[in-house]
Amino acid sequence: MTEAITHRRVLDIALPIVISNATIPILGAVDTAVVGQLGAAAPIGAVGIGAVILSSVYWIFSFLRMGTTGM
């Protein structure tokens, strides 16, 4: 039998996706804060480049994450 579509059911599916989407900017901010303690510009630049690459790969494959979260 099919479950009725309720606000609670939609929230149960959407909330993990929202939390997952929030982790990438938080990861970049934490990486920058930790590497910023080194006191040099080159490591912060490397974190910036790495964050762009990670973010690109993350969003390219986001269809898998979003498509399977509700299963």
Residue frames as qw, qx, qy, qz and C-alpha x, y, z in Angstrom:
[[0.000, 0.888, 0.459, 0.000, 0.00, 0.00, 0.00],
 [0.401, 0.502, -0.014, 0.766, 1.26, 3.50, -0.82],
 [0.323, -0.470, -0.453, 0.686, 1.95, 5.95, 1.98],
 [0.129, 0.926, 0.348, 0.064, 0.10, 9.24, 1.88],
 [0.481, 0.364, -0.080, 0.793, 2.24, 12.24, 1.00],
 [0.386, -0.863, -0.310, 0.095, 2.36, 14.43, 4.07],
 [0.077, 0.928, -0.269, 0.246, 4.47, 17.38, 5.14],
 [0.655, -0.590, 0.472, -0.028, 6.23, 15.08, 7.62],
 [0.886, 0.151, 0.373, 0.228, 7.16, 12.59, 4.89],
 [0.505, 0.795, 0.002, 0.336, 8.50, 15.35, 2.62],
 [0.232, -0.880, 0.357, -0.210, 10.49, 16.77, 5.54],
 [0.836, -0.337, 0.427, 0.074, 11.91, 13.32, 6.33],
 [0.807, 0.372, 0.269, 0.372, 13.26, 13.13, 2.79],
 [0.315, 0.865, 0.008, 0.391, 14.32, 16.77, 2.40],
 [0.463, -0.864, 0.194, -0.040, 16.07, 17.35, 5.73],
 [0.804, -0.276, 0.353, 0.390, 19.04, 15.01, 5.08],
 [0.590, 0.546, 0.281, 0.524, 19.54, 16.66, 1.69],
 [0.056, -0.954, -0.009, -0.294, 19.53, 20.14, 3.25],
 [0.644, -0.699, 0.284, 0.127, 22.03, 19.08, 5.90],
 [0.810, 0.052, 0.370, 0.453, 24.22, 17.43, 3.28],
 [0.411, 0.754, 0.199, 0.472, 24.16, 20.58, 1.13],
 [0.267, -0.946, 0.092, -0.162, 25.26, 22.68, 4.12],
 [0.840, -0.422, 0.182, 0.288, 28.35, 20.58, 4.83],
 [0.715, 0.378, 0.148, 0.569, 30.49, 21.69, 1.86],
 [0.094, 0.831, -0.062, 0.545, 30.58, 25.43, 2.71],
 [0.657, -0.724, 0.167, -0.125, 31.19, 24.54, 6.36],
 [0.913, -0.068, 0.156, 0.371, 34.06, 22.26, 5.32],
 [0.518, 0.596, 0.045, 0.612, 35.64, 25.06, 3.29],
 [0.234, -0.865, 0.098, -0.433, 35.34, 27.52, 6.18],
 [0.816, -0.544, 0.190, 0.044, 36.89, 25.09, 8.66],
 [0.844, 0.189, 0.124, 0.486, 39.74, 24.26, 6.26],
 [0.281, 0.747, -0.015, 0.602, 40.45, 27.95, 5.75],
 [0.479, -0.816, 0.130, -0.295, 40.36, 28.65, 9.49],
 [0.896, -0.349, 0.182, 0.205, 42.74, 25.80, 10.31],
 [0.736, 0.297, 0.143, 0.591, 45.22, 26.56, 7.51],
 [0.059, 0.885, 0.040, 0.459, 44.96, 30.27, 8.27],
 [0.661, -0.740, 0.114, 0.044, 46.70, 29.56, 11.57],
 [0.853, 0.055, 0.132, 0.502, 49.89, 28.74, 9.64],
 [0.194, -0.818, 0.017, 0.541, 50.41, 32.42, 8.85],
 [0.246, -0.259, 0.604, 0.712, 51.38, 32.06, 5.18],
 [0.520, 0.432, -0.032, -0.736, 49.45, 32.98, 2.05],
 [0.331, 0.302, -0.805, -0.388, 50.40, 29.96, -0.10],
 [0.007, 0.133, 0.976, -0.173, 48.62, 27.34, 2.04],
 [0.351, 0.485, 0.461, -0.655, 45.44, 29.44, 2.09],
 [0.431, 0.491, -0.397, -0.645, 45.60, 29.71, -1.70],
 [0.199, 0.145, -0.955, -0.163, 46.01, 25.94, -1.92],
 [0.191, 0.316, 0.821, -0.436, 42.95, 25.46, 0.29],
 [0.418, 0.528, 0.083, -0.735, 41.00, 27.78, -2.01],
 [0.407, 0.373, -0.680, -0.482, 41.94, 25.79, -5.10],
 [0.091, -0.008, -0.990, 0.103, 41.23, 22.51, -3.33],
 [0.303, 0.377, 0.609, -0.629, 37.85, 23.79, -2.15],
 [0.495, 0.473, -0.216, -0.696, 36.88, 24.71, -5.71],
 [0.356, 0.242, -0.863, -0.265, 37.86, 21.26, -6.99],
 [0.025, 0.142, 0.926, -0.348, 36.09, 19.46, -4.13],
 [0.388, 0.425, 0.365, -0.732, 32.98, 21.57, -4.56],
 [0.478, 0.405, -0.468, -0.623, 32.90, 20.92, -8.30],
 [0.289, 0.091, -0.949, -0.084, 33.20, 17.16, -7.88],
 [0.140, 0.228, 0.778, -0.569, 30.67, 17.22, -5.05],
 [0.467, 0.459, 0.194, -0.731, 28.04, 19.02, -7.13],
 [0.412, 0.333, -0.684, -0.501, 28.73, 17.01, -10.28],
 [0.341, -0.050, -0.939, -0.003, 27.87, 13.83, -8.39],
 [0.286, -0.008, 0.495, -0.821, 25.08, 15.36, -6.30],
 [0.687, 0.025, -0.348, -0.638, 22.47, 13.61, -8.42],
 [0.591, -0.005, -0.802, 0.088, 23.48, 10.32, -6.79],
 [0.126, -0.048, -0.665, 0.735, 23.22, 11.73, -3.29],
 [0.406, 0.102, 0.168, -0.893, 19.91, 13.48, -3.85],
 [0.660, 0.082, -0.517, -0.538, 18.43, 10.63, -5.84],
 [0.626, -0.054, -0.773, 0.092, 19.17, 7.95, -3.27],
 [0.045, -0.204, 0.560, -0.802, 18.51, 9.85, -0.02],
 [0.631, -0.081, 0.109, -0.763, 14.80, 9.15, -0.12],
 [0.715, 0.097, -0.652, -0.231, 15.23, 5.42, -0.62]]
